[in-house]
Each structure stands twice: as structure tokens, then as C-alpha cells.
Amino acid sequence: MNQFQYLLAQQGRWSQRKKSLAMSLDLPDLPGGAWVLKSQMSWRSGYVVPNWKSDVARRSRGTGGFIVWRSFRQTDSPLTLWAQVGPYATREDADDAVPRLLLMGQRNPRFAGTVADEKVIEDFHIPDVGITHVVERSATGSSKGPSNSKYVMGSVDHIIFMIAFSAYGDGWPWSDVSLISSLQVNKIRQVLGQGNQ
């Protein structure tokens, strides 16, 4: 995302941005230990995409909705997490986007390692989420040692979410990945008025 795209994507109603902020994971949602918010960004849906002239991007812009991205770090461990959430125009557009979210995500410009292995995890499911795509990636070459990242992507109605769980060493336990992913889904459902399902 360049600076012009980001500035253009800031235009919109505060009420729409506030809705996506309410859906996003926040410090009180994160279990175990002390967490700090490292960074937060938000931008209009449909502006910062690989092909902003596509029908999907045009429909997304028409919602007036915002994408929210937050990153967190646990102060007493090597665990980090970032989460992204926001609307597409339709459930079908959101479902179609889920398998491609990792390719569309923001890259870490400070990452100096090499991806050593990447695999799709087929047996990870979140209750009441129809479309889920999970990728585990290991990397080497960093001065801090090998790292492990788990990416959980999914859709709830017309809302997409993506969470990246990263750490040096063994990485996040799958039980915590499942717990936080379910918390994210429940936050989206609460804002949509669907409650805990």
C-alpha cells in the first residue's frame, strides 16, 4: 500500500470505521500474559487490493466499510499476533476472497529470513464458520533463530478476517490459535447482531 492509496482510503464515515474497530481483536481479548498494541491501521474496503478496478473491489467500496488491522506483542514471550477484519459487499465475495487473503495481506518489510516450509492445514475448523483457510509457515535465516507462523483466514457472513500467529522457536500452540480465532468470530457475530452461536 503506497501513501496515496492509504490517504485516499481514509475517506469515509466514522460510524463505519467504528463498526470494524468493534469487530477487531483488542488487548482485553488476548489470553495469557501482558500484551501491548504495536500498531493499528484502518482503510476503506476495496481501495487497497491487487486490482482496485475489479467488480469485487468496486462492490466493496460501495459498502463504505473499513478494514481494520492491529498488531500485538506479548511482553514476556516471543509471541506476536496481527489481526485484520472488515466487510466485503456480499457473503459470496467474502467466501471467494478467503483463500487469497494471505497473498493480499501486508508484507513485513523487516522480515529478513527465508520461508523454509509452507503447508495448508486441512483439519483446523472453527465452529459455525463455513469458509476457513489455514496456513502454517516456517522460516529460517533470522538472527533470532527459526520462526513459525500460523495464518487463520475465514468469513462470517460478508465479513472477512485474517489472524497471523507468529513466534520464534516452536510457535503458538494450536489450542491458543483455536481459542483466539473463535473469539474473533464471536466478536464479528456480536457486531452483526448474531450473538454467540
N, C-alpha and C positions, 0 to 999 in steps of 0.2 A: 504494500500500500504506500503510494507516494503522498507527499504533503498536500498536494492539490486535491487528490481523491479524499483524503481524510477531512480536509476543511469543507469540501462540498458535502460530504456525508454527515456533517454536524447539523445541517439544517433540518428542523422538524419540531414537532410538538413535545414539550416537556412531559406531558401525560403519557405519551408513547414510550419515551425513554425510561420513565419511572416504572412502567409496567414490566419492561425487560429487566431492569435492575432488581425488581421484586422477585423475578424468576431465577435470578442468578445465585449460585452458591456464594455464601459470605462467611466471615470469620466464625460466627456462632454455630454454623453448620458443620464445622470440621472437628472430628473427634481426636482426642489424644494429644496432649502437649500444647505448647504455646505456638500459635500461628501468627504471622504478620502478612498484611496485604502488601505485596511488592508493587503491583501496577494495576491500573484499571483503564480501560478504553471503551468507548461506545461509538457506533456509527450506524447510519441508516442502512437498513436491509436492502440489498440489491445494488449497492454502489460499489462495494469493494469485493468484486467477484472476477474470475478469469475472463468472462465475456459479459460485460455490463450491458451489451446491446441485445442479449438473448431474451426470448419471451419470458423465461423464468425470472431473470433479473428485473425485467420491466414490471412483471406482476408483483414481485417482492417490493419494489419501490412504491408501487401503488398502495401498499398496506399502510405506509407511513411509519412502520415499526422500526425498532432499533435492535442491532446486535450488541450484546454486552460481553466483554472479555475481561476476566480478572485472573491475576496470578498470585499465588500464595507460597510462603516458605515456612517450614516448621523450624523454630529457633534451636531446638535441642536435638535435631537429627538431620540427615541428608535429604529428607523428603521435600519435594516441591509438587505443586499442582497448579494447573491453569484450567479454567472452565470458560466455555463460550456458549451463549444461548440467545435465541432470537427467532422471529417469525419468518415463515415463507407465506405465500398467498394462499396456498391450499395444502391439504394433507398429502395429496399426490406429489406436489412439488417437493415437499419436505421429505417424504419417503424416498423419492428418486435421488435426492441430494446426499442422503446419509452415507452411502458407500464412498462418495467422493470428498467428504468433508476434510479428511486428512490431507488430501492433495491441495485443497483450497485454503488450508489453515495458514496462519502466520508462522514463518520460519524464525528460528532463533539465530540472530546474526552472530552471536558469540560462540555457537557450537563449533568446536574445532576437531571433533572426533570423526570416526568413520563408522557408518552403520555396518555391523557385523552380521546381523541376522534380523529378519522380519517375518512374522507369520500372523495369519488371521486365526483368531481363536473362535472356534465354531461352537463350543459348548458353554459359552457365557451368555446368560439370559437375565433380563430384568423383568420382573412381573409387570404385566399389562403394558409393555412396550412392544409394538408389533415389529418395528424395524430396528434392529440393533446390529452394529458393526464394530468389532473389537480387534485391535491390532496390538501385538507385543513386539517391541523393537529393542535390540541390544546394540550397544555401540562401544567402540574401543578408541584409544588414541588420545584421550584427555589426560592432562596432568593429574587429575583427581582419581583416575582409575576407570574401570569399565562402568557403564551405566545401563540402566534398564528403564524403559518407558512403556506404559500401558495406556492405550487410547481407547476410550469408550465413546461411541457415537450412536445417536438414536434420535427418534422423533416421537413426540407426543402430540397427536392431532396435527396442527400445522406448524408446531414449534420444533426447531432442531436444537440439539445440544451436543457438545463435544467436551470431554474432560481428558486431560493428559496428566497421568500419574508418573512422576519421574523421580529417580534416586540413583546415586552411585552405589555400587555393590549389588545386592540381591534384588533391590527394588521393593515396591509396595506389595504387601500380602494381598492375595485375591479377595480375602474376606473384607478388607477395608475398601478395596475397589468396588466391591458389590454394595457395601453399605452406603458409601458416598454417592454412587450412581443412583441408588434408589432414593436417597434424599433429594438429589437433583430432580428426579422425575416427580416426586411428591410436591416440590416447590412449584414446578410448572403447573401441575394439576390444581393446586390451590389457587393460583392466579387465574387459571381458566375457569374456576368455579366447579371443578370436578371432584375436589376433595381427595382424601386418601382412598385409593382403590386397590 
